[in-house]
Amino acid sequence: MMNTQDLDKKYVLPTYARADVEFVSGKNATLKDVNGKKYIDFTSGIGVCSVGHANELLNTAITEQISNITHISNLYNIAPQAKAAQKIVETSGYDMQCFFGNSGAEANEGALKIARKWGERDGKIKRYKVITLKQSFHGRTITTVKATGQEAMHNYFGPFPDGFVYADDMNHVESLIDDHTCAVMIELVQGEGGVQPQDKDEVKALAKMLKEKGVLLIVDEVQTGIYRTGEFLASNLYEIEPDIITLAKGLGGGVPIGVVMTNLKGVMGAGDHGSTFGGNYLSSSAACTVIDILNDYKKSGDLEINTLLFNKAVEKIYKKYTNLFTQKVGIGMMCGLRVKDADTLAAIINSARENGVMVLRAGRNTLRFLPPLTITKEEIDEGFKSLDNALSSI
Ligand SMILES: *Cc1c(COP(=O)(O)O)cnc(C)c1O
């Protein structure tokens, strides 16, 4: 009989450099592999399992839902989708409406379609250009690969859709705006680019300038959304009012979902956009429950307490291993340590896994932490003890 790795090698396209570990069960931020070895999870499935693994409330909600209906289609009313939209909009505090898809890239595709349709509103000038940042990451579809400003991502797959312009940084955006610009799309904390937060005053100044010029602000909150930075949305934390916001990763607690939300309510009409699976009973009931769990968790003060504990622990290893780390970066439960070079980072990630703690890479040289938001003090202590062991061996 072939084991999982053999089957994977034979039948799955090799687009991932997988570590040879196979997990079989989990509880909150703790995982077990096929050999019974225990791991503390500081990755939450790349920011997805926001309420931890095997969360009882989430599991109850989705099993109850799928024992009735999993999927019908967007040709009919879907109660949990309408409720999820209400929860997202009301928790965000923005006067917006939602469209449901299945992933971050699909949410960003929706954002770009809304911006471009808005850009054609007067039928004379075609405003289609979108400015993004050079260190950004917006997804893996042909269009979102092109929206991603990192040149290394554009080596294959062309010709790409036209109209993407890349700014070096926030201060470079204004000079790139012309009569054909419809939108600027940014992440408030660049995730894949290296856990790099934008400066709050610069973001506020950008938002103000764009409003004056009549250019839309799209905020890609696929990674920063759903309390990852401490507030429901990073846009709330930065005190801005974007025109379009995208969500995905943490929203479904592991069930695939993507959302684009906008204050441009009159732009999209019946037939302009759609998704077969988007916002079905399964994924939107998951989103409803994740939001309920995390709203309570935030209100109780526990999110803040555990975020502080987590960041103190990161700070401690940062100060202890000045031979390896050069800077602490990030906000809330989205934090990182810059490592002196890429090879050292690879060694740290492997050694951490061997020592029973899972961590991520971001950009070229950032050690990234995206723990479940519900990680406990015990799990934090245990994970950092293992990480300390790993680092002392580097
Ligand atoms: C992960 C991510 C995406 C892509 O999401 P997928 O669900 O993989 O399509 C887009 N933007 C940001 C900021 C992300 O972190």
The ligand as a Gaussian input file, in Angstrom:
#p B3LYP/6-31G(d) Opt

LIG

0 1
 C       -3.753000      34.584000       1.356000
 C       -3.993000      35.902000       0.765000
 C       -4.666000      36.045000      -0.476000
 C       -5.093000      34.856000      -1.298000
 O       -6.073000      34.095000      -0.661000
 P       -6.446000      32.639000      -1.253000
 O       -7.579000      32.187000      -0.372000
 O       -5.240000      31.780000      -1.162000
 O       -6.887000      32.843000      -2.643000
 C       -4.909000      37.326000      -0.934000
 N       -4.517000      38.409000      -0.245000
 C       -3.875000      38.310000       0.938000
 C       -3.488000      39.549000       1.668000
 C       -3.582000      37.063000       1.470000
 O       -2.908000      36.971000       2.624000

